[in-house]
Structure formats: structure tokens, C-alpha cells
Amino acid sequence: MKVKLGLVIMIVLMTALGACGSKEDVEASFPMSVEVGELEAVNQDGTKVSLSQLNQDKIILADFIFTNCDTVCLPMTANMAKLQSEIKKAGLEDDVQLVSISIDPEQDTPETLTEYSIRHSADYSNWTFLTGYSRDEIETFANVSFKTPAAKVEGSNQFVHATSFFLVSETGKLLNKYEGVSDPPFEDIINDIQKLK
């Protein structure tokens, strides 16, 4: 009787411990949980693509940029390039898709994004630049799916937008954001990607 009871307790404990490692539990350990909506776009090659396609079996690290930016976008894109390099060093390039989303689709044509990305040595194998939607669409998408502003500054060609790198799980949930301009926490980002694998 004691042996059977011990066996039952052991099975219950093992089942409970196994459940602790589920994807839902891992995602729940992050500071955010926001469903990311769909975004229909074109990439730097002019190819139609959606965010859900890019998110398929991949963890996404996204940022919001515009190529005419005269302040934060250049250092942020340089840091995204460094992050791409760190992801490769960690052997995670097949698990992660980097996505830079333009908030100035009128100015940022695929050709403009190609020139911009080449200047930053972007490797398209796991880094995509998006445009091809209306300004209203991208502002709403940023506000709702990423809980961040994206708006034109009145009387200027500049935009207000986030300076964060955003972590989106394979299940399409926004889980975390990190400083993207000044001293990004590359090690923390890599650790968080590994947690989600």
C-alpha cells in the first residue's frame, strides 16, 4: 500500500514539474503579454509579406524606424545590426526574425529601405524591413499591438516613436521590450530568446 501511494505521489509530482516547463508558463514569466495583430506589408524587395508569416516558427525582435530620422533611428539600427551579430554568435539565427517596421510608409519605399539597410550591413537571412501600408494603419498597429506611439510631428518631417526592441514569441505575443538606442542589454535579450526556445 505504501509503495503504491509513494508511486502515485511521484507521478503527480513529475506531472506538475513537467507542466512548469510549458510554453505558456515560460511566456507567463515575462513582464508583458499582448496579442500582436496582423500587419500586411511589403519588404525591402517589394515582396508582399505579413507579420504572421515572419512570426511562423520564429521569435521576432522588432523595432520601429523611419529612414529620414535625424535622431534615434541610426543608432538604433546600428544596435539592431550588433544584435543580429550577437544572435549569430549564440547560434540562434534560425530561431529569430528581426523586423524593422517603417512608420513613414510614404517616404520609405522598398528601394529607400534597401539603401538604408545596406548602409547598416543588414543580413536579410533573418532581418526584414517593412513598409507598404498607410500611415493610419501603422499608427494604429503600433498603438494597439505594441502599446507604443507612432505619430508625425506637426509641421515637421519627423515622427514620434518607440526606441525599444520588442520581443514577440512564436505564439504572437509581445512579451518584453528593451532599450534600443543607448546601451541595449544584448545579454538579457539573448537569455530571453533562449528561454523561449
N, C-alpha and C positions, 0 to 999 in steps of 0.2 A: 504493500500500500504506500509506504513512504517513498519507495523507488518511483512508483507511478506519479505520485504527487510532485516529486522533485523534477521528473521529466516534463510534466505539464508546465511547471513554473519556468523551467529552462526554455521551453518552446515559446511561451508567452513573452519572455524577456528578449529572446532573439528576434521575434516578430516586431516587437516595439523598437528595438535598436535598428532593425532594417528599415523601418518606416522613417526614422530620424534622418536617413540619408536621401530621402526622396527629393526630386527636383523642386516640388512645391515647398518643402521645408527649407531647402537651400535658398530659394528665391525669397522666402519669408524672412530670412535673416538679414536682408538688405534694407536700407533706410527708406526706399520708395517702392511703390507698387502701382504703376499707372499703365493702363492698357494703351498701347500706341496704335493709333488709327492708320488707315491706308493712305498712301501718298502715291499717286500716279505721276510719273515724271519721265524725263529723258536724261541719259547720262552724257558724259563729255564726248562720246562718239555720236550722239544724236539718236541712240537706240532707246526705244521705249522700255521702261523698267518700272517696277513698283517696289515699294519698301518691303512688302511681304515677300517678294521674290528674293530680295537681297538677304532677308532675315531667315530664309529657309535653311534649317540645319546650321545656322551661323549665329554667333553672338555679334551684335552690332555695337560699334563705338561711333557715335555721330557727333557732328558739330554743325553750327550754323555760321555761314560766312557770306561775304559778297566781295567780288574781286576789286571793286572800286574803293574799298575800305581804306581809310588813311590812318587807322589807329591799331586795333587789336587783331585784325584778321591775319596779317602777315606773321606775327609771332605765333599765333595760334596754329596756323597751317604748318609753320616750321616745327612746332611741337608735335603736331599730328604725324609729320614725317619721321620725327625721332621715335614716336610711339610705334609707328609701323616697324621701324628697325628693332625696337625692343621686343615686340611681339614675335618677330622672326627669330631673334636670338633665343627666345624662350621656346621655340618650336611650336608656336600656336597659330601660325599664319593660316592654316587650313580651317581653324575654328572661328576665326574672326573676320568680319567685314567692316572696314572703315567707310564711313559715309559722310561726305561734306555736302551740306544742303544749302544751296544759294537762297538768300532771302530777297534777292534783286533779280527776278527772272527776266525782266525786260532788258536789262543790261547784260546779264550773264548768259549769253548764248552758249551752246555746246563748244563752239570754237574758242570763245573767251575763256571758258573753264579749262579747255585743253591747254591753252597758252599758260594760264595761271598755274595749273597742276604740274606742267613740265618745268616751270621755274622752281618748283619746290621738290623736284625729283620724285614725284608720286609714282609708286609702283601700282599699276592698275590691276594686278593679280588679286589684290584684296583691298583696293581703295577706289571708291566710285564718287564722282561729283554729280550732283543732281540739279536740274532746272526743268523748265518746260511746263510749269503750272502758272496760275495767275497769282498776283501779289496777295489778293484776298485769301486764296486757298492756302498759301504758305503761312500767312499770318495766323489764320485760324488753326492750322495744323500745329504750329509751334506753341500757340497758347493752350490748346486743348491736350495734345498728346505729350508735350514736353514741359508743360507748365512754365513756359518762358516767353518773354516778349519778343516780338519781331515786327517793327514798325518803322516807317520812313520818318525821318526828322523833318518837320515842316520847313520849307524854304531851303532845303539842303539836298545833296545827293547821297547823304549818309543815312544809315539805319541804326536803330537801337536793337540790340540782340544779345543773346546769351554769350558768355565767354567760357562756357563749360564744355567738357567732353561728357557725353551721355552714354551710359551703359544700358543696352537693351538685350534681354535674354532671348534665347531661341524661341520661347513661347510668346514673344512680342510684348513683354512687359518692361517698362522703364524702371530700373532698379536703383540706379545711383548716378550721381554727377560729380565731376572732378574739375578742379581749376585747370583751365586750358591755356592761359596766357603766361602767367608768372609762376614758374616752378611747379609744373604738373607733377602729381605723385605717381610716376611711372610704375614704381614697385607695387604700390597699392592696386593700381589698375590691373597689372599682370596677375597679382594674387586673386583678385576678384574674378578674372576670366577663368583662372584655374579652378576656382570653387564651383563655377557653373558647368565645367566640362563633365 
